[in-house]
Amino acid sequence: MAKEDIMSILKSGGKVSKQIEQGSKLSLNGVQKLSENTSNSNIAFRSGWKLSGTHLLSNRLQKERYTKLLQDNSDERSVKIAGFDLDDTLVKTKTGSKMPRGAYDWTWWRPKGSSDSKVLQKLLETHQKKFIIVIFTNQGGIIAQPTSKSYQNFINRVNDIESKIKSYVKDEELEISVFAAPKRPAKPDKNIRFSSDELHKKMRKPGVGMWDELERVINEYGYTCDRKNSIFIGDAAGREGDFSDSDKVFARNIGITFYTPEEYFS
């Protein structure tokens, strides 16, 4: 389905589950059904979105992927995490607006004054060093309802980002997990279990709820997180001009090494 088709559906308020073209539709969880040329890993990622209450939207790496990534050392049961913020760290808007104006208003992050982005190259290097790549992102602009436009736009944006990463890396073993803290809906939805304000606060950085959920899943799989060698990269570092220090404090609260995008991607 073309980008224009997706946006026209969203703008017109049409049901996302309605089939527009033969073999091409959006499902209720915002996953775009793709052509036969799409790789199995892309399809798996796009079908992996899960909404937990109203406090967490995630796309998690499955157990067999952890095992595959660590197959070179069968005795190793500890995984290194390379965590990344999303906006103004991995990507920025094409339009220059503070918030993306649609699912495809994004481009790879690069330092101010530079026309060259090293994000893809660095992600490849990070993957080759046997890190598990995870996105931890506060998304206060997303309403935690699968039928909302903001929810659909976010999922389609991250699906597109993941697809571009896989196309560049050309390695089916590179997998990305995503943990996003959305906005609590103002009105109840009978189809969604409402989460408490306390749980929403815990999930939002600098709270460590998203990391705790990742660690819980990894522990269930029989692995542990190697915090000593794990890292987090984010733009909210408390510098002059930064909107906050939430990324830096998030890393500190977990006990892992922190870098700004300028430090990590330069």
N, C-alpha and C positions, 0 to 999 in steps of 0.2 A: 504494500500500500504506500502511496506517495505521501510525503510529509504534508502536502497541502490537503490531502484527503482527511488525514487525521485531525488537523487543525480545524477544518470545516465542520467535522462531526462535533468537536468539542464546543466550537463557537455557537453552533446551532442548537446545542442541547440535546442532540440525538443520542439514542442509547448506544453505548459503546459496544454492546454485544451484538448489535445488528450487523448482519453481513452486508458489506458494501460491494465487494467483488468476489468472484468465485475463488475460494482458497485464500482469502485475505480478510481478516476481521480483527477486532479488538475484543478481548475477553473482559469479564467484569473486574478482574484484578489489574487491569491496565496493561496486560501483556500483549504486544502486537504479534500476531501470527505471521510467520515469515515465509519466504519463498524456499524452494528446494535447495537453493544455493547456500542457505544459511547453515553454518556448522552445528553439529550436535551440541557443542559446549555453549554456543550462543543461545540455542533453543532452551537448554537446561537453565541458563541464567535467567532468561526472560520469563520462564515459568516458575521461578523460585521465590517470588515475592510473597512475604507473609506479614500480615498486620496483627500485632499482639495488643489486644484492647485498643486504646487510642494513644498509647504512649510510645510504641515502637514499631517502625516499619523496617523490615530486614530482608536480606537475601543472603543466605548462609551457605558456606562451603560444606558439602556433604563428607561423611567419614571417609569414603573411599578416596576422595581427593587428597586429604591429609596423608593417608597411607601412601598414595602414589608419589606425592612430593618428597616423602622421606624414605623412599625405597632404597636409595643409595647407602643408607645407614640403618639397617634393620633394628639396631639396638637403641636408636635415638627415639625417645618418647617426649621430647620437649621441642616446642615450635617457637620460632622467632616471628614476631609480629612487626610489620611495617605499617603503621596506621597513618592515614592521611585525612585531613579535612578535605572537603570538596570545593566549595566556592572560594575563589581567590587563593587557592592552593594548587589543586589539580587543574581547574578550569576557571575561566572568567567569562563574562558576557561578551558577545560580539558587539552588541549595541552600545556598550559602555554604561548601561544602566546598573544600578546597585543590585537589583534582583532580576533574574532572567524573565524575559517577556513571553516565553514560550518554551516548548520542549527542545527546540533546536537553536536557541539563543545562547550558544556557548562556543568557546574556542579554548585551546590549551593555554594555560597560564604561562606568562613570561614576565621577566622583570620590566619595570617601567623604563621606557626608552629603548628597549630591545625589540627587534623584529623576529628573534629566534627563540623558540621554546625547546627546552631540553627535557620536558616532562616524560615523553614516551621513551626516550633513550635511558633516562634514569630509572623508570619503572622496569624496563627490561633488565638493567643491571641489578636492581633490587631483587627481582625474581630469580635471577641466576645465582644470587647469594643465598637462596633457599629461604627467603622470607615469605610469610603468608601476607598478602596485600589486603588490607582492610580499610574501608572508608568509614569514618565516624563523623557524622554531620548533624548539626542542629538545623532543623528545617521548620522554623516558626511560621513560614508562609504556607505550609502544607496542612490542609484540613484532613484529619485522619478518617476519611470516608472514601471508599473505593470509587464512588461515582462522582466525586468532586473534580473539578477541572485542575486544581492545583495538584492533587494526588496523581492524576493521569499524566500531567506534564512532567512531574518529577520522575516517575517511573520510566516514561519514554525517553527522558533526557539521559538518565543513568544507563538505560539499555543501549542508547546510541554511543555513549562514552565507552562502555565496556566493549562494544563491537569494534570501535576504532582502535582500542588498545590491542585487542586480539588480532586485528588485521595487520597492525604494525609488528607485533611480536612474532606472529606466525608460529605460535607454540601452543598446542592444545593443553599443555600442562599448566599454563598461567591461568589462575583463577582469582576472582575478586569477590570478597564478601562486603556487604554494605549494611551498616546500622544507622538509621536515621531517626531523630527525635522530632515528631511532628507536633503541630498545634492541636490542642484539645478542642474538639468541636463545641460550639456554643449551645447547640440543641441536641438532645438525645436522639440516637438512631437505634431503633428496636433491633436492628441486625448486628449491632456492634456493642461489645461490652465496654462501658465507659471506665477508664482508668482514673485513679485519684490524682488530685493536683500534686500530691507528694511524689507519686510515681513519675509523673511528667517531669517534675523538677529534678529528680534523681537521674533521669535519662539524659537530660540536657547537659552538655559540657558547661562548666567544669565538673559537674557530677560524673561519676564513673559507672553509671548504670549500663551504658552500652558496652563498655569493656567487660563488666561483670557478666553480662549475658554472653558475650563471645567466650569468655573463660569458662563459663558453665558448660557451654556446648562442647568446647575442646576437652574438658575434663570428662564429660560423658562419653566421648570417643576414645578415652583411654590415654589422652595426652595431657601435658601441662604447658603453660605459657612460660617461655624463657624471658622473664622481665629484664634480666640483666642485659641481654643483647637485643631487646626490642626497642623500637623507636616510634616517635610520632611527629608528624610534620603538619604545621598549621600556621595561619597568618595572624591569628589573634594572640599576640605575644606581649601586649602591654607597652609596645613602643609608641613613640610620639606619632600620632596619626592613626594608630590602631583603634578599632572600636571597642576592644576589650582585651583582656589577657586570658580568656577562657581556654584557649588551646594550650597555652603554656602551663596553666594551672591543672588542666586535665592530665597532661603528661606527668606533672609533679605528683598529683594525687595518686596516680597509678604506680609511680616509681620507675618510669622509663625515660630514656634520653629524648630531648626535644630539639627540633630544628625548625627554623622558619623556612618558607619556600625559597627565599633568596639564598639561604645557606645550603639547602639540600639540592636545589636544581641548578646551581651555578657551576 
